[in-house]
Structures are given as structure tokens and as C-alpha cells.
Amino acid sequence: MHLTDDDKAVLDFERLQWHHPGAKEGAIYERFGCLAVLHYQRLNALLDHPGSTAYDAQLVRRLQRLRAARVRHRTPGRDADPAEAVR
């Protein structure tokens, strides 16, 4: 249930604020040496790891809420009004 130093670095990185489009993706490559898609795959796995909540519960809950909102947005009809789905 323990996080590695690299796992903690991923979570610490996600606390940062990004103000310019594309800046985060470039920083991901510079910091972790991987494409953004691989970083986000790792992050998603970390969000489900109990050690992540122990490390920074507030950050993990916020990121889990954002992830859930993106899933709802991509899954039409899940929370939508059925009358709206017909249109």
C-alpha cells in the first residue's frame, strides 16, 4: 500500500497550476520523460491506490471528482434527461 517516490512525484506534480495551453504536456515530458497519455494512465491508477489517499486525500478526492465528471460528460444518457437524449 506504500507509494514509491515516483508515485509521490506524480501526485505532487498534479498540485501545480497551469495557465497556458500545452504547458503541462511539455512539463510532463521534461519531468517524467514520457508522453502525457502515459502520465495520465499512471495518474488514473494512482487515484485508485489506497496509498494515494493516505498521502494526499484532498488532492486525490478532487482529481477523482474531475475524473468522474469527465466520464459522465463522455457517456451521454447516463445522467441526462431521457427526453434530451432523443433530440
N, CA and C atoms as a LAMMPS dump frame, in Angstrom:
ITEM: TIMESTEP
0
ITEM: NUMBER OF ATOMS
261
ITEM: BOX BOUNDS ff ff ff
-5.0000000000000000e+02 5.0000000000000000e+02
-5.0000000000000000e+02 5.0000000000000000e+02
-5.0000000000000000e+02 5.0000000000000000e+02
ITEM: ATOMS id mol type element x y z
1 1 1 N 0.811 -1.201 0
2 1 2 C 0 0 0
3 1 3 C 0.856 1.268 0
4 2 1 N 2.147 1.097 -0.022
5 2 2 C 3.035 2.252 0.002
6 2 3 C 3.254 2.793 -1.4
7 3 1 N 3.428 4.098 -1.478
8 3 2 C 3.742 4.746 -2.747
9 3 3 C 5.252 4.86 -2.901
10 4 1 N 5.708 4.757 -4.134
11 4 2 C 7.121 4.989 -4.415
12 4 3 C 7.364 6.493 -4.459
13 5 1 N 8.614 6.879 -4.471
14 5 2 C 8.936 8.302 -4.612
15 5 3 C 8.434 8.832 -5.954
16 6 1 N 8.495 7.991 -6.99
17 6 2 C 7.989 8.405 -8.305
18 6 3 C 6.479 8.617 -8.271
19 7 1 N 5.769 7.748 -7.564
20 7 2 C 4.317 7.906 -7.422
21 7 3 C 3.995 9.23 -6.734
22 8 1 N 4.72 9.516 -5.674
23 8 2 C 4.517 10.774 -4.949
24 8 3 C 4.833 11.973 -5.836
25 9 1 N 5.851 11.845 -6.679
26 9 2 C 6.207 12.928 -7.586
27 9 3 C 5.075 13.214 -8.579
28 10 1 N 4.408 12.163 -9.043
29 10 2 C 3.268 12.336 -9.964
30 10 3 C 2.154 13.107 -9.253
31 11 1 N 1.845 12.719 -8.032
32 11 2 C 0.793 13.411 -7.281
33 11 3 C 1.202 14.85 -6.967
34 12 1 N 2.438 15.054 -6.579
35 12 2 C 2.912 16.411 -6.294
36 12 3 C 2.821 17.293 -7.54
37 13 1 N 3.149 16.729 -8.682
38 13 2 C 3.088 17.452 -9.952
39 13 3 C 1.66 17.899 -10.246
40 14 1 N 0.683 17.068 -9.899
41 14 2 C -0.72 17.387 -10.184
42 14 3 C -1.263 18.521 -9.322
43 15 1 N -0.546 18.901 -8.285
44 15 2 C -0.957 20.054 -7.469
45 15 3 C -0.681 21.38 -8.176
46 16 1 N 0.225 21.366 -9.135
47 16 2 C 0.625 22.602 -9.808
48 16 3 C -0.498 23.167 -10.667
49 17 1 N -0.489 24.483 -10.857
50 17 2 C -1.465 25.176 -11.693
51 17 3 C -0.844 25.444 -13.066
52 18 1 N -1.626 25.285 -14.121
53 18 2 C -1.142 25.511 -15.486
54 18 3 C -2.016 26.566 -16.135
55 19 1 N -1.388 27.618 -16.65
56 19 2 C -2.132 28.753 -17.189
57 19 3 C -2.08 28.858 -18.715
58 20 1 N -1.212 28.08 -19.345
59 20 2 C -1.073 28.168 -20.8
60 20 3 C -1.33 26.805 -21.43
61 21 1 N -2.096 26.786 -22.515
62 21 2 C -2.377 25.514 -23.191
63 21 3 C -1.073 24.834 -23.632
64 22 1 N -0.982 23.567 -23.375
65 22 2 C 0.183 22.795 -23.787
66 22 3 C 1.348 22.847 -22.819
67 23 1 N 1.333 23.78 -21.88
68 23 2 C 2.454 23.912 -20.948
69 23 3 C 2.595 22.662 -20.081
70 24 1 N 1.485 22.117 -19.645
71 24 2 C 1.538 20.948 -18.774
72 24 3 C 2.1 19.739 -19.51
73 25 1 N 1.679 19.544 -20.754
74 25 2 C 2.15 18.394 -21.52
75 25 3 C 3.664 18.461 -21.712
76 26 1 N 4.184 19.66 -21.992
77 26 2 C 5.635 19.823 -22.125
78 26 3 C 6.35 19.569 -20.816
79 27 1 N 5.765 20.038 -19.731
80 27 2 C 6.357 19.828 -18.41
81 27 3 C 6.337 18.354 -18.027
82 28 1 N 5.301 17.644 -18.425
83 28 2 C 5.224 16.202 -18.151
84 28 3 C 6.397 15.505 -18.822
85 29 1 N 6.634 15.85 -20.09
86 29 2 C 7.732 15.21 -20.816
87 29 3 C 9.079 15.558 -20.19
88 30 1 N 9.262 16.822 -19.831
89 30 2 C 10.53 17.24 -19.217
90 30 3 C 10.745 16.572 -17.866
91 31 1 N 9.707 16.513 -17.049
92 31 2 C 9.845 15.999 -15.681
93 31 3 C 9.897 14.479 -15.622
94 32 1 N 9.026 13.825 -16.395
95 32 2 C 8.89 12.372 -16.282
96 32 3 C 9.428 11.606 -17.484
97 33 1 N 9.747 12.323 -18.566
98 33 2 C 10.31 11.662 -19.742
99 33 3 C 9.338 10.768 -20.47
100 34 1 N 8.045 11.099 -20.394
101 34 2 C 7.041 10.289 -21.082
102 34 3 C 5.981 11.198 -21.688
103 35 1 N 5.217 10.637 -22.584
104 35 2 C 4.106 11.376 -23.173
105 35 3 C 3.008 11.575 -22.139
106 36 1 N 2.215 12.61 -22.354
107 36 2 C 1.143 12.942 -21.408
108 36 3 C 0.171 11.781 -21.222
109 37 1 N -0.131 11.048 -22.271
110 37 2 C -1.091 9.95 -22.158
111 37 3 C -0.599 8.902 -21.157
112 38 1 N 0.695 8.616 -21.146
113 38 2 C 1.235 7.643 -20.199
114 38 3 C 1.2 8.192 -18.776
115 39 1 N 1.452 9.479 -18.646
116 39 2 C 1.368 10.125 -17.333
117 39 3 C -0.052 10.014 -16.782
118 40 1 N -1.04 10.302 -17.621
119 40 2 C -2.423 10.253 -17.16
120 40 3 C -2.878 8.825 -16.866
121 41 1 N -2.36 7.847 -17.586
122 41 2 C -2.675 6.453 -17.268
123 41 3 C -2.14 6.099 -15.883
124 42 1 N -0.919 6.525 -15.615
125 42 2 C -0.332 6.273 -14.297
126 42 3 C -1.115 7.01 -13.208
127 43 1 N -1.464 8.264 -13.482
128 43 2 C -2.226 9.043 -12.516
129 43 3 C -3.56 8.372 -12.203
130 44 1 N -4.261 7.904 -13.228
131 44 2 C -5.542 7.23 -13.002
132 44 3 C -5.381 5.997 -12.123
133 45 1 N -4.32 5.245 -12.327
134 45 2 C -4.069 4.087 -11.468
135 45 3 C -3.79 4.54 -10.035
136 46 1 N -3.049 5.624 -9.887
137 46 2 C -2.751 6.143 -8.551
138 46 3 C -4.006 6.626 -7.829
139 47 1 N -4.963 7.158 -8.569
140 47 2 C -6.184 7.656 -7.939
141 47 3 C -6.989 6.535 -7.293
142 48 1 N -6.757 5.311 -7.72
143 48 2 C -7.451 4.16 -7.146
144 48 3 C -6.596 3.418 -6.123
145 49 1 N -5.389 3.893 -5.886
146 49 2 C -4.455 3.257 -4.946
147 49 3 C -4.686 3.821 -3.542
148 50 1 N -4.937 2.967 -2.562
149 50 2 C -5.203 3.459 -1.199
150 50 3 C -4.069 4.315 -0.625
151 51 1 N -2.845 4.042 -1.035
152 51 2 C -1.718 4.823 -0.54
153 51 3 C -1.772 6.272 -0.987
154 52 1 N -2.398 6.525 -2.123
155 52 2 C -2.517 7.898 -2.621
156 52 3 C -3.412 8.722 -1.717
157 53 1 N -4.499 8.135 -1.276
158 53 2 C -5.404 8.839 -0.366
159 53 3 C -4.707 9.122 0.956
160 54 1 N -3.919 8.173 1.422
161 54 2 C -3.171 8.384 2.66
162 54 3 C -2.14 9.5 2.483
163 55 1 N -1.572 9.61 1.282
164 55 2 C -0.543 10.617 1.01
165 55 3 C -1.13 12.022 0.905
166 56 1 N -2.233 12.168 0.161
167 56 2 C -2.85 13.49 -0.02
168 56 3 C -4.329 13.307 -0.359
169 57 1 N -5.135 13.108 0.673
170 57 2 C -6.556 12.798 0.486
171 57 3 C -7.295 13.905 -0.261
172 58 1 N -7.017 15.158 0.054
173 58 2 C -7.73 16.263 -0.588
174 58 3 C -7.458 16.3 -2.093
175 59 1 N -6.212 16.164 -2.498
176 59 2 C -5.863 16.163 -3.92
177 59 3 C -6.511 14.974 -4.622
178 60 1 N -6.406 13.797 -4.033
179 60 2 C -6.94 12.584 -4.659
180 60 3 C -8.452 12.688 -4.825
181 61 1 N -9.159 13.158 -3.809
182 61 2 C -10.618 13.301 -3.938
183 61 3 C -10.982 14.311 -5.023
184 62 1 N -10.241 15.42 -5.108
185 62 2 C -10.514 16.424 -6.143
186 62 3 C -10.298 15.832 -7.533
187 63 1 N -9.203 15.113 -7.712
188 63 2 C -8.915 14.511 -9.012
189 63 3 C -9.911 13.4 -9.348
190 64 1 N -10.363 12.658 -8.347
191 64 2 C -11.39 11.632 -8.583
192 64 3 C -12.695 12.275 -9.031
193 65 1 N -13.062 13.415 -8.42
194 65 2 C -14.284 14.125 -8.837
195 65 3 C -14.16 14.62 -10.274
196 66 1 N -12.994 15.168 -10.631
197 66 2 C -12.785 15.634 -12.005
198 66 3 C -12.856 14.471 -12.988
199 67 1 N -12.271 13.345 -12.625
200 67 2 C -12.312 12.162 -13.487
201 67 3 C -13.745 11.688 -13.676
202 68 1 N -14.512 11.641 -12.601
203 68 2 C -15.905 11.209 -12.688
204 68 3 C -16.725 12.154 -13.558
205 69 1 N -16.466 13.443 -13.454
206 69 2 C -17.186 14.422 -14.275
207 69 3 C -16.855 14.231 -15.751
208 70 1 N -15.59 13.942 -16.065
209 70 2 C -15.217 13.704 -17.468
210 70 3 C -15.889 12.452 -18
211 71 1 N -15.974 11.417 -17.175
212 71 2 C -16.632 10.176 -17.598
213 71 3 C -18.109 10.43 -17.862
214 72 1 N -18.76 11.166 -16.959
215 72 2 C -20.179 11.488 -17.165
216 72 3 C -20.376 12.296 -18.437
217 73 1 N -19.475 13.215 -18.699
218 73 2 C -19.586 14.065 -19.887
219 73 3 C -19.436 13.236 -21.17
220 74 1 N -18.583 12.208 -21.129
221 74 2 C -18.347 11.37 -22.304
222 74 3 C -19.374 10.262 -22.465
223 75 1 N -20.211 10.037 -21.46
224 75 2 C -21.187 8.957 -21.506
225 75 3 C -22.586 9.556 -21.567
226 76 1 N -23.047 9.888 -22.775
227 76 2 C -24.363 10.509 -22.893
228 76 3 C -25.463 9.584 -22.377
229 77 1 N -26.443 10.203 -21.751
230 77 2 C -27.592 9.465 -21.274
231 77 3 C -27.448 8.906 -19.883
232 78 1 N -26.248 8.902 -19.366
233 78 2 C -26.04 8.333 -18.04
234 78 3 C -26.762 9.136 -16.97
235 79 1 N -26.563 10.447 -16.962
236 79 2 C -27.24 11.31 -16.005
237 79 3 C -28.164 12.3 -16.722
238 80 1 N -28.28 12.132 -17.998
239 80 2 C -29.065 13.098 -18.784
240 80 3 C -30.551 12.777 -18.71
241 81 1 N -31.325 13.78 -18.997
242 81 2 C -32.765 13.629 -19.089
243 81 3 C -33.054 12.799 -20.339
244 82 1 N -33.799 11.694 -20.23
245 82 2 C -34.067 10.849 -21.393
246 82 3 C -34.721 11.613 -22.549
247 83 1 N -35.509 12.634 -22.233
248 83 2 C -36.135 13.428 -23.295
249 83 3 C -35.078 14.182 -24.091
250 84 1 N -34.014 14.599 -23.434
251 84 2 C -32.933 15.31 -24.13
252 84 3 C -32.138 14.372 -25.026
253 85 1 N -32.006 13.114 -24.628
254 85 2 C -31.218 12.153 -25.401
255 85 3 C -31.859 11.853 -26.752
256 86 1 N -33.155 12.036 -26.869
257 86 2 C -33.87 11.742 -28.1
258 86 3 C -33.541 12.785 -29.172
259 87 1 N -33.29 13.986 -28.751
260 87 2 C -33.047 15.073 -29.711
261 87 3 C -31.859 14.874 -30.538
